[in-house]
Each structure stands twice: as structure tokens, then as C-alpha cells.
Amino acid sequence: MFTTIVIQPLYNALIAIVSYLPGHQLWMAVIILTVAFKIILIPLFRKQVKDQVVMGFLSPKLKDIQDRYKENKEMLAKETMAMYSKYKINPFTSILILLIQLPFLIGLYNIFYNDLGKYQGLLYSGVSYPDFINHVFLGVNLTEKNFIFAIVAAISQYFLGVFMFKKKSKEEEKNESEIIKAMNV
């Protein structure tokens, strides 16, 4: 079922893109497919960023509610949900985006892990497998295991995390509150 719902459409999209690219560059097809997927998710990403900014603004208020109702869990949940409702926040937006992206990532991983040629039987009738696919990117064969790419990915994720969770200055907090007001929250 996962193959039919996730892997087959991804594989067909990837092969179709590869077949139209000059030189049948696999790395370009992966980038194009990923960008197309991210463009489809832009509305959810915008909602997630908006909710994160508002949550940062509401953090002191939520802390106050937690202190006030720390003994009464039912009232704490009720007041917290009322605050989320008042400011039109869905605290589960980031989880939803993750749940949508995860099958995409797992599907691409399966396609590359099992070799592109293995899935030729899954091609739709209008998609033909090209005679040649260029698997090389920056001198590295993408079909082979490569620890350099893994290390680069880990380092970039580390710096992304450091950047996202850095301590904000008073000026940045003031700018965020102005953004929230501009968003009519």
C-alpha cells in the first residue's frame, strides 16, 4: 500500500523529470522534485511560522496561566486552549507538516536505497525509463553510500538549530510584536 500511495508516484515523477532534463541528471531531478513538494507545502509553512511567532509572543502569558493553574490541570488545559483559540493558533501545525513530509522522505530513501532500476515495473504507461541516467553529482555517485554528504547534512542541521533557537534581543521581540499586530492576530 505504501508503495502504491507514496513510492510509485514519487518514482514516476522522478523518472519523468530525469527523462526531460538534458544529460538526464538525477541530482537536478531530485532538487526539482523537492522544490515542487516544498512549494505545495508553502501554505502550511506560512501557518507554522505565524504560529511560532505568535507562540513566542504569548509565551509569558502562557507561563502566567501555567503558574496560576498549576494545581488544576483541567482549568490549565481549558485556559490554554482558550488562548490558542483567541489568537487562532494551532499548536499541532508543525507536527502536521512533519507527518506530511515523512512519507515523502521515506519514499525517496526507499527509491535510492533499492536502486532506481528495481522499480521500473511501477512506471505509469506514459512514463518511460531513460536509456541513461547520470548518477554523478560533484564527482560523487549518488547511488553509493557517502559519509561526506551525511556529515554535511548533520552540520547544516546543527547550525540551523542553533540559528532557530538563539536568544532574542529586546529589539527582535519588539519587532515580533509589531509583526503579530500587522498580521491582525
Disulfide bonds with the S-S distance in Angstrom:
none
